[in-house]
Amino acid sequence: MAAVSTDLCQAQDFLAYPAIDIRDGRVVRLAQGDYARETRYGDDPLAVIRGYAEQGARWLHLVDLDAARAGGYTLTPLLRDIAATTDLQVQTGGGVRVRDDVARLLDAGASRVVIGSLAVREPGLVLAWLGEFGPARITVALDTRQDAGGVWRLPVHGWTEDADATLDELAARFERAGLVHLLSTDIARDGMLSGPNLDLYRHLRAVAPGLRVQASGGVRALDDIAAARAQGCAGIVLGRALLEGRFSVAEALSC
């Protein structure tokens, strides 16, 4: 694996984000975002989160899967418990629909609010929030899928339809507006332990080089973390591989 030298990686730390997805109060993972393909990993999310913190994690990626489907973020009590009992910084989302959702999560202790489908459907609204809350307080999450022609599309409505805008168009638009953090997941890799799509992240670095891109989906081994870092990613989200003990947070942080 050839390392790719980038000014971004030299100038700023590469961050590992242990991910906790919660549904019905349990820690779960979905395969390719399919709610019918759920694997459960425990009934005490805070215990798992504290374990990650004890291993040296600095950040946590927290997702409310119930809210992602129905709206209405439900994890505010957990967010407050994390702030009270750990030193973790948290980026969190799920069901963010209106301006007050963003304000509420930041007030509850979130360092960043993750906005996904709304950023695709109503990018102008999210652009206004960047100006109000600060471009570093919002992480835009663009789940993507490559079509037969090689274009990276942005599926919506439960990944059943493609939005009119492409990944390239929206990433560049948010970059021009000053967005700092972009999380992008190749839907085909999500929860599949098949390795991250390095071609996707190479492409994003070319399309929007000013963004701090977080890789997500498919991480299975420490080599995947090192590869994403070498490709110029600013961070990586670690879900199923951590939950299944394929490596520890401490090992991930050493990459």
Secondary structure as UniProt FT lines:
FT   HELIX           7..11
FT   STRAND          15..23
FT   TURN            24..25
FT   STRAND          26..31
FT   TURN            32..33
FT   STRAND          34..42
FT   HELIX           45..54
FT   TURN            55..56
FT   STRAND          59..64
FT   HELIX           65..70
FT   HELIX           76..85
FT   STRAND          89..93
FT   HELIX           99..107
FT   TURN            108..109
FT   STRAND          112..115
FT   HELIX           117..121
FT   HELIX           123..133
FT   TURN            135..136
FT   STRAND          138..146
FT   TURN            148..149
FT   STRAND          152..153
FT   STRAND          155..156
FT   TURN            157..160
FT   STRAND          161..162
FT   HELIX           167..176
FT   TURN            177..178
FT   STRAND          181..186
FT   HELIX           187..189
FT   TURN            190..191
FT   HELIX           198..207
FT   TURN            209..210
FT   STRAND          212..216
FT   HELIX           222..230
FT   TURN            231..232
FT   STRAND          235..238
FT   HELIX           240..243
FT   TURN            244..245
FT   HELIX           249..253
//
